[in-house]
Amino acid sequence: MKNMNEIGVSKQDLAVGRIVRYSALFAVLIMVLEASFASAARLKDIAYVQGLRENQLVGYGIVVGLNGTGDGTQAKFTIQSIANLMERMGIINVDPKQVKVKNVAGVMVTAKLPPLAKIGQKIDVVVSSIGDAKSLLGGTLLLTPLKGINGEIYAVAQGPLSVGGYSAGGAGGSVQKNHPTAGRIPNGATVEREIPVNLLAKRELKINLYQPDFTTVSRLVDAINDTLGAEFAKPVDAETVKLKIPPEYEGSPVALMAAIENVEISPDTTAKVILDERTGTVVMGNQVRISTVAVAHGNLSIQIKENPQVSQPAPFARRGQTVVTPGTEVKVNEGGGKLVLLDHGATIGQLVAALNAVGVTPRDLIAIMQSIKASGALQADLQVI
């Protein structure tokens, strides 16, 4: 019997072969792990702590410094606002009838107050014209109080606008880009009042999902308990998880949230098909399934063309008149349809491949999906927007 040296195989070659096989196996395992983690999401991205949310702020303000593109004389509220402003500045006896507002515009100012916002923090504001101003380009917002739904002032805004558009034209035409009657002021508002939130006094926290789902809540509870090492989290319903603060985190809810907010969960989704008939957009989730169904699709186009015929007498004829005789040409073209069979439990990939084989357009796909749903073969929620 020949040894390995006689057949030309050395121990070094065998070692290299093992390394290659192990490397290939390790690469496969890495790809499998990456595929499993690709669908995972962090807790902070799919849920939030109840009580920590944004609050909407709104206020009425005046934009000045416009180059003749402000409100017209029909915007009575802008004229009255200027008169009131002048009186507060010490200029009394201002007649609103004498005020011209071509360089001024009345606007609504909106902002979002972040959770746990502190006094002195800067936030962005959006400024939108409410009159007949043509453009807010180059304008400056005067000091504007921003109120919450309770009527309290939580921030004040002021500063030059950043408008992402323009409008120009003359008597013969005009050109416009984006919306010049709305703009932003980055860091344009200063927080003046805080919304009280006392996390230190809480014995438990409630975590709410952005998209309620029983499966996702169950996975979230398991992931939190695995991280904390005990049964501290319990599901309340399809949206809420009640988290009891562990003894080691009492008095430090920030440390608790830092420990669990990066926990990764694989959110479960419902089978849903969204059809947008206005744009011809079709969106389908990976949970969509099709029962056994046969699909055939063909296009029918009808073209009608008018070819009027003109009949007139010969030159120098004593009698006769010009007559227009209508002529209509109709063409009907019916495209050949292909019959495609989808087996029971077909996935979204198989559905797309089959419909592509039929050669459908997005508009045709909308009609096909509605027909499949009507036949009862579509195992998904079909929504038309």
ABEGO torsion letter per residue (X at the ends): XBBAAAAGBBAAAAAAAAAAAAAAAAAAAAAAAAAAAAABBBAAAABBBBGBBBBBBBBBBBBBGBBGABBBAABAAAAAAAAAAAAAAGBBGBBAAABBAAABBBBBBBBBBBBGBBBGBBBBBBBBBABABABABGBBBBBBBBBBAAGBBABBBBEBBBBABBBBEBAAEBBBBEBAABBBBBGABBBABBBBBBAAABABBBBBBABBBAAAAAAAAAAAAAAAGBBABBBABAABBBBBBBAAABGBAAAAAAAAAABBBBBBBBBBBBBBAAAGBBBBBAABBBBBBBBBBBBBBBBBBBBBBBBBBBBGBABEBBBBBBBBBBBBBBBBBBBBBBBBGBBAAAAAAAAAAAGBBAAAAAAAAAAAAAAGABBBBBBBX
